[in-house]
Amino acid sequence: MSHSWPMETAFKSVELDVEDRICQHCGQWMHVCGHRKRRLFTLEGPLQLLLKVVQCPIRGCSGHSTTWSPEAELNISMPWWVIGWDVFLWIGHRRLARHWSVPQIRTELHDSYRIELSEDAVEKNIRRYQTMLAARQQDLERLRACYQDSAVVKLTIDGLQPEKGHETIYVVREVGKRRLWFAEPLLSSSEAEVRRLFVRARQIAEYLGKPVAWWMSDKQDAFVKGIAAEFPGIAHRYCQNHFLRDLAKPVLEKDSHAKVKMRSKVRGLRTLEREVLAQQQQQEQQQQEQVQATESLPAEAAEALPPSREQADIVLEYCAAVRGILNDDQGGPLHPPSLRMAEALNEVQESLQRNLEAKKGGPQKVNCGG
């Protein structure tokens, strides 16, 4: 990628030479035929590489038309990149390990390292990083070394579809090492297509020399038949997430009915707020008149006036709290929103009860509908 460097940029210069200067074709010592400059962003500051380019001096040699650049250049950056390996790895780590957004990565590069990259450039390097990471994950020798101390492998499979009508990405993962084995997009979810995934998983398990303890999935028909065919006798477990989701349907239906019932009991918040606001305006006028009147009253009499403004604010805060409780729809089947709503309304009711008892000096009954 091209980049325009400001004139005032201060570069650190590094000169690199070709280590192997022997021509592979004729065995002659290759001579320097030119220099090539290259500028890069690094975490330590802008870097300018001065690269010596060599060529075989023998015109009749078949390698005379070929030029060679320093091998050490690839240790600093890939060809045509404007960033070094350190910046490249920094971007990939922030994106995949810390889940930073592209604008966040771009801003941090600018603020901390004075590296100016466009969002397109950051996204392009993230895709490169993902490609390299995927290639590394597919290295079977590394995979075998990772599972040396494992007695068995435990596999899961699931399909991820970004949008309806798009191809589905099927992902096979190993639970013990929390490692992604492979992912493959399929246009069809037919039994024949899906079975190829289990064939590949069986081949990897055989290469590792590890038995499969069990499979786990949402038990689609294609998964059930594919696992039974390629892994006979292996236990096939039902995914807990899918199990709970199916089990939650009747729970969530009752939860929705309970929320509607509670909301029907707690009504009139907006009417109450309007009345309080109207009273506030009226009380403000009265307070202004009282302020003028208290100028002629003793200090003890002026302090005894009722703090009507604070009372109205308390009522409005209670209304806001109840409205927030009634609008809470977050939560799953293990902790339904209706239970949280009932608990919160009971807390509001108890708070009102305490305030009334403190105000009236005796027990008062309050019903919030919870």
Buried (B, 14 or more C-beta within 10 A) or exposed (E): EEEEEEEEEEBEEBEBEBEEBEBEEBEBEBEEEEEBEBEBBBBEEBBBBBBBBBBBBBEEBEBBEBBBBBEBBEEBBEEEBBBBBBBBBBBBEBBEEEEBEBEBBBEBBEEEBEBBBEEEBBBEBBEBBEEEEEEEBEEEEEBBEBBEEEEEBBBBBBBEEEEEEEBBBBBBBBEBBEEBBBBBEBEEBEBEBBBBBBEBBBEBBEEBEBEBBBBBBBBBEBBBBBBBEBBEEBEBEEBEEBEEBEEBEEBBEEBBEBBEEBBEEBEEBEEBBEEBEEBBEEBEEEBEEBEEEBEEEEEEEBEEBEEBEEBBEEBBEBBEBBEEBBEEEEBEBEEBBBEBBBEBBEBBBEBBBEBBEEEEEEEEEBEBBB
